[in-house]
């Protein structure tokens, strides 16, 4: 009889049992399969490294995690989703992420280490920190969509439309005035207007609230947002007193939200990348300004406050805007994927359809009637489908924000917009899973409360 010791395999003093070898092979195979699956699913990526970490296939591969790349929520089961706090208070435009992911490398930009060293972009331009490529992309997109006149306009770039709004106030308010300039906007107005205006307690200007209640015969600035945030209405200036200056915030005047009926041609127009393309994290906006003196003062404010605007963000934004234009103007490119505004229009149409269906399940909530018009860009007739819903709680509910919060739905109450607490603003441009769960809860609340 052969002993166990005799049946063992010896390799350089080490002993391996036949069964051990079998399980070792199985373990290696399982781990290799798991590793390949992670790479295939996008949770890990393979990078070849050469000498000193430089790219090159000669020296093997390294793995790096992609877990920090997407801003998508982690997968959760139905029970976890139903217990989740749904945050629809802010307008974080993560709805657009799925579109840009399927575009792959078409919007990828490589920025070398030697780029963006200087403060200056174009010293011959009034806005010396404006990247020429970004200026061209902005002009091209406006001309394509037909939502703003670009001839005889100065482009001023800012760190989001928030900085541009501050720059406008600085440019329009005289420093030697005996009293601060009054700032007004028709209620419901954008909730950040009073916060930004009063943030620094400036002696140049002061928030005076609802334009409908303003009747003083003195210089003032009226802020007109159209389509309006929060209620989606199409706005014009309200007050026509002497000495008034109107600033038009056109963040949502894009064809996924509203019919483009004409080219806006106002003295001061504000736009932002966050709501036009969904790239809120780039922190980039632009103003179209007719008056050269006002444009220069806006540039001076941005120079003082931040010494310009990120070149890297402008380069990335230029690429994205050009890709959007390409999908409409380049026949070969347009066949490869759905054009951006078509995607945005269809997604907003779907979400508004779901919301209206949920509202119709009972009598607890109502929505405003939104205007219908012919869109010159898409050649379609449709109703405005804003990025936010202005929801009114009916019946005995006096505080809509608090009522929805009890059901783990965070919104922004009407008081923030100079309106009644019976209203709440609900963001419609977040992740699809969150929005679908909101619709499920909203429908259930409406049905139960209406019994």
C-alpha positions as CSV (number, residue, x, y, z in Angstrom):
1,X,0.0,0.0,0.0
2,X,1.4,3.3,-1.0
3,X,1.5,5.8,1.9
4,X,0.0,9.3,1.6
5,X,3.4,10.8,1.9
6,X,4.6,8.8,-1.1
7,X,1.6,10.0,-3.1
8,X,2.3,13.7,-2.5
9,X,4.1,15.8,-5.1
10,X,7.2,17.6,-3.8
11,X,8.5,20.7,-5.5
12,X,11.6,22.3,-3.9
13,X,10.7,21.1,-0.5
14,X,7.0,22.2,-0.7
15,X,4.2,19.6,-0.6
16,X,1.0,19.9,-2.7
17,X,-1.9,17.6,-2.4
18,X,-3.7,16.7,-5.6
19,X,-7.0,18.1,-4.2
20,X,-5.2,21.4,-3.3
21,X,-4.0,21.9,-6.8
22,X,-7.5,21.4,-8.1
23,X,-9.0,24.0,-5.8
24,X,-6.2,26.4,-6.5
25,X,-6.9,26.2,-10.3
26,X,-10.7,26.8,-9.6
27,X,-9.9,29.8,-7.4
28,X,-7.7,31.4,-10.0
29,X,-10.3,30.9,-12.7
30,X,-13.1,32.4,-10.5
31,X,-11.1,35.5,-9.6
32,X,-9.9,36.0,-13.2
33,X,-13.5,35.8,-14.4
34,X,-14.6,38.3,-11.8
35,X,-11.8,40.7,-12.8
36,X,-12.7,40.5,-16.5
37,X,-16.3,41.2,-15.6
38,X,-15.4,44.3,-13.7
39,X,-13.4,45.5,-16.6
40,X,-16.1,44.7,-19.1
41,X,-18.8,46.4,-16.9
42,X,-16.7,49.6,-16.6
43,X,-15.9,49.4,-12.9
44,X,-12.2,49.0,-13.7
45,X,-10.2,50.1,-16.6
46,X,-6.9,48.8,-18.0
47,X,-4.0,51.2,-18.4
48,X,-0.7,50.3,-19.9
49,X,2.3,51.8,-18.1
50,X,5.8,52.2,-19.4
51,X,8.9,53.4,-17.6
52,X,8.2,55.8,-14.7
53,X,4.5,55.4,-15.2
54,X,4.5,56.8,-18.7
55,X,2.1,55.2,-21.3
56,X,3.5,52.2,-23.1
57,X,2.7,48.6,-23.6
58,X,6.1,47.2,-22.8
59,X,6.0,47.2,-19.0
60,X,2.6,45.7,-18.3
61,X,-0.8,46.9,-17.2
62,X,-2.3,48.6,-14.2
63,X,-5.9,48.7,-13.1
64,X,-7.6,51.9,-11.9
65,X,-11.1,52.3,-10.5
66,X,-13.8,54.2,-12.3
67,X,-16.0,54.4,-9.3
68,X,-15.5,58.2,-8.9
69,X,-16.4,58.9,-12.6
70,X,-20.2,58.6,-12.8
71,X,-22.6,60.6,-10.7
72,X,-25.3,58.0,-11.1
73,X,-26.9,56.6,-8.0
74,X,-25.9,53.1,-6.9
75,X,-28.3,50.3,-7.7
76,X,-30.8,49.6,-5.0
77,X,-33.6,47.2,-4.6
78,X,-37.3,48.2,-4.6
79,X,-37.5,48.4,-0.8
80,X,-34.5,50.7,-0.5
81,X,-35.7,53.0,-3.3
82,X,-39.1,53.3,-1.6
83,X,-37.5,54.3,1.7
84,X,-35.1,56.8,0.0
85,X,-35.4,60.5,0.5
86,X,-36.0,61.9,-3.0
87,X,-34.3,65.3,-3.4
88,X,-36.1,67.4,-6.0
89,X,-35.3,70.7,-4.3
90,X,-32.4,71.7,-6.6
91,X,-32.2,71.7,-10.4
92,X,-29.2,69.3,-10.7
93,X,-29.5,68.3,-14.4
94,X,-28.3,64.7,-14.1
95,X,-31.1,63.6,-16.5
96,X,-28.7,64.4,-19.3
97,X,-25.9,62.1,-18.2
98,X,-27.2,59.1,-20.0
99,X,-27.2,61.0,-23.3
100,X,-23.6,62.1,-22.9
101,X,-22.4,58.7,-21.8
102,X,-23.8,57.1,-25.0
103,X,-21.9,59.7,-27.0
104,X,-18.7,58.0,-26.0
105,X,-15.4,59.8,-26.9
106,X,-17.0,62.3,-29.3
107,X,-16.9,64.9,-26.6
108,X,-13.6,63.9,-25.1
109,X,-11.0,66.7,-24.9
110,X,-7.3,66.2,-24.1
111,X,-5.7,69.2,-22.3
112,X,-2.0,69.1,-22.0
113,X,0.0,70.3,-19.0
114,X,1.4,73.3,-20.9
115,X,-2.0,74.6,-21.8
116,X,-4.0,77.2,-19.7
117,X,-0.8,78.6,-18.2
118,X,-1.5,82.3,-19.0
119,X,-4.4,84.3,-17.5
120,X,-5.1,85.7,-21.0
121,X,-7.1,84.1,-23.8
122,X,-7.5,86.9,-26.4
123,X,-6.0,90.3,-25.5
124,X,-7.7,91.8,-28.6
125,X,-11.1,90.9,-27.3
126,X,-13.1,93.1,-24.9
127,X,-13.5,90.0,-22.7
128,X,-9.8,89.1,-22.6
129,X,-10.4,85.8,-20.8
130,X,-12.9,84.5,-23.4
131,X,-11.6,81.5,-25.3
132,X,-12.1,82.1,-29.1
133,X,-13.2,78.5,-29.6
134,X,-15.9,78.9,-26.9
135,X,-17.1,82.2,-28.4
136,X,-17.4,80.6,-31.9
137,X,-19.2,77.6,-30.5
138,X,-21.7,79.8,-28.6
139,X,-22.4,81.9,-31.7
140,X,-22.8,78.8,-33.9
141,X,-25.3,77.2,-31.5
142,X,-27.4,80.3,-31.1
143,X,-27.5,80.7,-34.9
144,X,-28.5,77.1,-35.3
145,X,-31.3,77.1,-32.7
146,X,-32.4,80.7,-33.5
147,X,-33.1,81.6,-29.9
148,X,-30.9,84.7,-29.7
149,X,-29.5,87.4,-31.9
150,X,-25.7,87.3,-31.9
151,X,-24.9,90.2,-34.3
152,X,-23.6,93.3,-32.7
153,X,-23.5,91.6,-29.3
154,X,-20.5,91.3,-26.9
155,X,-20.0,87.9,-25.4
156,X,-19.0,87.9,-21.7
157,X,-18.2,84.6,-20.1
158,X,-18.7,83.9,-16.4
159,X,-18.5,81.2,-13.8
160,X,-22.1,80.3,-14.3
161,X,-24.9,82.8,-14.7
162,X,-24.7,83.5,-11.0
163,X,-21.4,85.4,-11.4
164,X,-22.8,87.1,-14.6
165,X,-25.8,88.3,-12.6
166,X,-23.5,89.9,-10.0
167,X,-21.5,91.4,-12.8
168,X,-24.6,92.9,-14.3
169,X,-25.6,94.5,-11.0
170,X,-22.1,95.9,-10.7
171,X,-22.1,97.3,-14.2
172,X,-25.6,98.9,-14.1
173,X,-25.6,100.5,-10.6
174,X,-23.8,103.9,-10.4
175,X,-21.3,104.1,-7.5
176,X,-22.2,107.7,-6.8
177,X,-26.0,107.3,-6.5
178,X,-27.5,108.7,-3.3
179,X,-29.6,105.5,-2.8
180,X,-29.0,101.9,-3.7
181,X,-30.6,100.8,-7.0
182,X,-33.8,98.9,-6.6
183,X,-33.8,95.3,-7.9
184,X,-37.2,93.7,-8.7
185,X,-38.7,90.7,-10.4
186,X,-42.3,89.6,-10.9
187,X,-43.4,86.9,-8.4
188,X,-43.0,84.0,-8.5
189,X,-39.4,84.9,-9.2
190,X,-36.2,82.8,-9.2
191,X,-35.4,82.1,-5.5
192,X,-31.7,82.9,-5.8
193,X,-32.3,86.5,-7.0
194,X,-32.9,88.0,-3.5
195,X,-30.2,85.8,-2.0
196,X,-27.5,86.9,-4.5
197,X,-28.6,90.5,-4.4
198,X,-28.5,90.7,-0.6
199,X,-25.5,88.4,-0.1
200,X,-22.8,91.2,0.2
201,X,-25.1,93.9,1.7
202,X,-23.9,96.2,-1.1
203,X,-24.6,99.9,-1.0
204,X,-25.0,99.8,-4.8
205,X,-28.2,97.9,-5.0
206,X,-31.0,96.5,-2.8
207,X,-33.6,93.8,-3.4
208,X,-37.2,95.3,-3.5
209,X,-39.2,92.1,-4.2
210,X,-42.2,91.7,-6.5
211,X,-42.1,93.9,-9.6
212,X,-45.9,94.0,-9.5
213,X,-45.8,95.8,-6.2
214,X,-43.0,98.3,-7.1
215,X,-44.3,101.8,-7.9
216,X,-41.5,104.1,-7.0
217,X,-40.4,106.8,-9.5
218,X,-36.7,106.0,-9.3
219,X,-34.1,104.0,-11.2
220,X,-34.5,100.3,-11.0
221,X,-33.5,97.0,-12.5
222,X,-36.1,94.4,-13.4
223,X,-35.1,90.8,-13.8
224,X,-37.2,88.9,-16.4
225,X,-36.7,85.1,-16.6
226,X,-38.4,83.5,-19.6
227,X,-39.5,80.7,-19.5
228,X,-39.8,81.5,-15.9
229,X,-38.3,79.6,-13.0
230,X,-40.3,78.3,-11.1
231,X,-43.6,78.3,-13.0
232,X,-42.6,78.0,-16.7
233,X,-44.6,81.0,-17.9
234,X,-43.4,83.2,-20.8
235,X,-42.5,86.6,-19.3
236,X,-42.1,90.2,-20.4
237,X,-41.2,93.2,-18.3
238,X,-43.9,94.3,-15.8
239,X,-43.0,97.7,-14.6
240,X,-42.6,100.6,-17.1
241,X,-41.5,103.4,-14.8
242,X,-38.8,105.9,-15.8
243,X,-35.2,104.9,-15.4
244,X,-35.9,101.2,-15.6
245,X,-33.3,98.7,-17.0
246,X,-34.4,95.2,-17.9
247,X,-32.1,92.1,-17.7
248,X,-33.3,89.0,-19.5
249,X,-32.4,85.6,-17.9
250,X,-32.9,83.1,-20.8
251,X,-31.4,80.0,-19.1
252,X,-34.4,77.9,-20.2
253,X,-35.0,79.4,-23.7
254,X,-33.9,76.2,-25.5
255,X,-36.0,73.8,-27.6
256,X,-36.2,70.9,-25.2
257,X,-38.1,73.2,-22.8
258,X,-40.2,75.6,-24.9
259,X,-41.0,76.5,-28.5
260,X,-38.4,78.8,-30.0
261,X,-40.7,81.5,-31.5
262,X,-38.2,84.2,-32.3
263,X,-34.6,85.3,-31.9
264,X,-34.4,87.1,-28.5
265,X,-32.8,90.5,-29.1
266,X,-32.5,92.3,-25.8
267,X,-29.9,94.6,-24.4
268,X,-28.6,92.1,-21.8
269,X,-29.3,88.3,-22.1
270,X,-28.0,85.6,-19.7
271,X,-27.4,81.9,-20.6
272,X,-25.9,79.0,-18.7
273,X,-24.4,75.7,-19.7
274,X,-26.1,73.8,-16.8
275,X,-29.6,74.0,-18.2
276,X,-28.8,74.1,-21.9
277,X,-26.5,71.0,-22.1
278,X,-26.8,69.7,-18.5
279,X,-23.1,70.4,-17.6
280,X,-23.7,72.1,-14.3
281,X,-20.3,71.0,-12.9
282,X,-18.4,73.0,-15.5
283,X,-19.7,76.2,-13.8
284,X,-19.9,78.2,-17.1
285,X,-22.4,80.8,-18.4
286,X,-22.3,83.6,-20.9
287,X,-24.0,87.0,-21.5
288,X,-24.9,88.7,-24.8
289,X,-24.5,92.4,-24.2
290,X,-25.2,95.2,-26.7
291,X,-23.7,98.1,-24.9
292,X,-19.9,98.1,-24.9
293,X,-19.5,100.2,-21.8
294,X,-21.8,97.8,-19.8
295,X,-19.9,94.8,-21.2
296,X,-16.5,96.3,-20.1
297,X,-17.8,96.9,-16.6
298,X,-19.0,93.3,-16.4
299,X,-15.6,92.1,-17.5
300,X,-14.0,94.3,-14.8
301,X,-16.2,92.8,-12.1
302,X,-15.1,89.3,-13.2
303,X,-11.5,90.4,-13.4
304,X,-11.7,91.7,-9.8
305,X,-13.6,88.8,-8.3
306,X,-11.9,85.8,-10.0
307,X,-9.3,87.1,-12.5
308,X,-11.2,85.5,-15.4
309,X,-12.9,82.2,-16.0
310,X,-11.5,78.7,-16.3
311,X,-10.0,78.1,-19.7
312,X,-10.3,74.3,-19.3
313,X,-14.1,74.6,-18.7
314,X,-14.4,76.8,-21.8
315,X,-12.4,74.3,-24.0
316,X,-14.6,71.4,-22.8
317,X,-17.8,73.5,-23.3
318,X,-16.7,74.5,-26.8
319,X,-16.3,70.8,-27.7
320,X,-19.7,69.9,-26.4
321,X,-21.5,72.8,-28.1
322,X,-19.8,72.0,-31.4
323,X,-20.8,68.3,-31.1
324,X,-24.5,69.4,-30.6
325,X,-24.3,71.6,-33.7
326,X,-22.6,68.8,-35.6
327,X,-25.4,66.4,-35.0
328,X,-27.7,68.8,-36.8
329,X,-25.4,70.2,-39.5
330,X,-23.3,67.2,-40.4
331,X,-25.3,64.5,-42.2
332,X,-22.8,61.7,-41.4
333,X,-22.6,62.7,-37.7
334,X,-26.4,63.0,-37.4
335,X,-26.9,59.4,-38.5
336,X,-24.7,58.1,-35.6
337,X,-26.8,59.2,-32.7
338,X,-30.0,61.1,-31.8
339,X,-29.4,64.9,-31.8
340,X,-29.2,66.4,-28.4
341,X,-32.2,68.7,-28.4
342,X,-34.4,65.9,-29.8
343,X,-33.4,63.7,-26.9
344,X,-34.0,66.5,-24.4
345,X,-37.4,67.3,-25.9
346,X,-38.6,63.7,-25.9
347,X,-37.4,63.1,-22.3
348,X,-39.1,66.3,-21.0
349,X,-42.3,65.3,-22.9
350,X,-42.3,61.9,-21.3
351,X,-41.7,63.2,-17.8
352,X,-44.4,65.9,-18.1
353,X,-46.8,63.3,-19.4
354,X,-46.1,61.1,-16.3
355,X,-46.6,64.0,-14.0
356,X,-49.9,65.1,-15.5
357,X,-51.1,61.6,-15.3
358,X,-50.2,61.4,-11.6
359,X,-52.0,64.8,-10.9
360,X,-55.1,63.5,-12.7
361,X,-55.4,60.6,-10.3
362,X,-57.0,62.8,-7.6
363,X,-57.8,66.3,-6.5
364,X,-54.9,66.9,-4.1
365,X,-52.6,68.7,-6.6
366,X,-52.8,71.0,-9.6
367,X,-50.5,72.4,-12.2
368,X,-50.5,75.7,-14.1
369,X,-51.7,75.9,-17.7
370,X,-48.6,76.4,-19.9
371,X,-48.5,78.1,-23.2
372,X,-48.5,76.2,-26.6
373,X,-46.7,77.5,-29.6
374,X,-44.9,76.7,-32.9
375,X,-41.2,76.0,-32.6
376,X,-39.2,77.5,-35.4
377,X,-36.3,75.2,-34.6
378,X,-38.1,71.8,-34.6
379,X,-41.1,72.8,-36.7
380,X,-43.3,71.2,-34.1
381,X,-46.2,72.7,-32.1
382,X,-46.1,71.9,-28.4
383,X,-46.7,73.3,-24.9
384,X,-43.9,74.6,-22.8
385,X,-42.4,71.7,-20.7
386,X,-40.2,73.4,-18.1
387,X,-37.3,71.9,-16.1
388,X,-39.4,72.5,-13.0
389,X,-43.1,71.9,-12.1
390,X,-44.9,74.5,-10.1
391,X,-47.1,72.3,-8.0
392,X,-50.1,73.6,-6.0
393,X,-51.4,71.6,-3.0
394,X,-55.2,71.8,-3.0
395,X,-57.8,71.2,-0.3
396,X,-56.6,71.7,3.3
397,X,-52.9,71.6,2.7
398,X,-51.4,75.1,3.5
399,X,-47.7,74.2,3.3
400,X,-47.0,72.1,0.2
401,X,-43.2,71.8,0.9
402,X,-43.8,70.4,4.4
403,X,-46.6,68.1,3.2
404,X,-44.4,66.5,0.6
405,X,-41.4,66.3,3.0
406,X,-43.5,64.0,5.2
407,X,-43.5,61.6,2.3
408,X,-39.7,61.9,1.9
409,X,-40.0,64.2,-1.1
410,X,-37.8,67.3,-0.8
411,X,-39.0,70.4,-2.8
412,X,-38.6,74.1,-2.6
413,X,-41.6,75.9,-1.1
414,X,-43.5,78.9,-2.7
415,X,-42.3,81.4,0.0
416,X,-38.8,81.2,-1.5
417,X,-40.2,82.5,-4.7
418,X,-42.2,85.4,-3.2
419,X,-45.4,83.3,-3.5
420,X,-47.8,81.3,-1.3
421,X,-46.7,78.3,0.7
422,X,-49.4,76.3,-1.0
423,X,-47.0,76.0,-3.9
424,X,-43.8,74.0,-4.3
425,X,-41.2,73.8,-7.0
426,X,-40.3,70.3,-8.1
427,X,-37.3,69.5,-10.3
428,X,-37.9,67.3,-13.3
429,X,-34.4,66.9,-14.5
430,X,-32.8,64.5,-12.1
431,X,-31.9,60.9,-12.4
432,X,-34.5,58.7,-13.9
433,X,-34.8,56.3,-10.9
434,X,-35.4,59.2,-8.6
435,X,-38.0,60.7,-10.9
436,X,-39.8,57.4,-11.4
437,X,-40.0,56.9,-7.6
438,X,-41.3,60.4,-7.2
439,X,-44.1,59.7,-9.7
440,X,-45.0,56.5,-7.9
441,X,-45.2,58.2,-4.5
442,X,-46.9,61.3,-5.9
443,X,-49.6,59.2,-7.6
444,X,-50.2,57.2,-4.4
445,X,-50.4,60.4,-2.2
446,X,-52.8,62.0,-4.7
447,X,-55.1,58.9,-4.8
448,X,-55.1,58.4,-1.0
449,X,-55.6,62.0,-0.1
450,X,-58.5,62.4,-2.5
451,X,-60.5,59.5,-1.0
